[in-house]
Amino acid sequence: MTKSQLIETVASRVQSVSKKDIEVIVDTIFSCMTESLTRDERIEIRGFGSFVSKVREAREGRNPKTGEKVSVPKKRTPFFTVGKELKERVNVKKDQNPTSG
């Protein structure tokens, strides 16, 4: 699902709010999440999962084309851990209704 598909889906379910307002809301949510991760804050959404920013230490890598050694600097990268409820819903058998429990 893309961001525009998400906006379309929300707009179809919440018809009392304009599509433009939903787009602003979705952009605001993503912006707040991005800002939190840049401040090294943990984001936890109950029933969905959590996001953290993890540090990947500097290391020596290889250019896959030339085989030449390259220095890869230390960096932070976002990391997602799926929540128990989401994991269970994703793994529901196809013949079961995922919204019934």
N, C-alpha and C positions, 0 to 999 in steps of 0.2 A: 504494500500500500504506500502510495506517495503522499506527500503533504497535501497536495490538491485533492486527492481522493479522500483523505481524512476529512478535509473541510467539507467536501460534498456529502459525505456520509453523515457528519454531524448536522449539516444544514437540512438534510432530509428527515432527520429524527427530531430536530428542535426547530419547528417551523415558526415559532414566535420570535425568533432572533434572526436578523438579516444575515445573509451569507458573508457580507463584508465585515460585520461585527464578529462572526465566528472566525473569520480569517485573522482578525486582530487578536482575538482570544488565543488561538492556536499559536500565533507568532509570539505572543507574550509568554505563554507557557514555555515554549522552547527557549526563548531568550532568558527567562529566569533560571531554567535548568542549566543552560550554558554558563551563565554568570556564577551560579553556585559551584559548578565543577571547577571553574577557573580559580575560585577561592578555596579550593580543596574541601568543600563541604560535601557531605554525603546526601544523596537524594533517595528517600524511601517512599515508595507508593505501595501501600498495603494491598496485598492480593495480586500485585503485578510484578514488582521486583525493586531492586535498588541499583543506583548508579554511583560509582566512585571514580576518582581520578587517581590512577596508579602511576608510580614512577618506574620508568624503564631505564635502567642504568646504561651509561655509555659502554659501548662495546666495539669490537672490531668485526666488520662484516666483509663480504666479498661482492664485487660487482659480478652479477650472474653472466653478463655478456663477455667480459674480459678475464674474469677470475682474479682481478687485481684487488688487493686489500684496501678497504675504505674504513674510515673512522665514522662510526654512528654515534652522534652525541646523545647525552642523557636527555630524556623527554618525558612528559606526562601524557598519558593516554586515557580516555574514558573507558570504563569497564562496567559491564552490566551483569548482575546476578539475578536470574529469574526467581520469582517468588513461588512458594509451594502451590498456591491456588492456581496461578497461571500454568504452571507445569502440569498440574493435574488436568486442567481443562484442555490443554493442547493434546494431551495423551489419551483423551476419551476415545473409545472405539467409535468408528463411524456409525454404527447402528444405534448408539446411545445419543440422547439429546444433550449437548454441552451446557444448556441453560437450565437444566433440571436439577441442579444440585450444587 
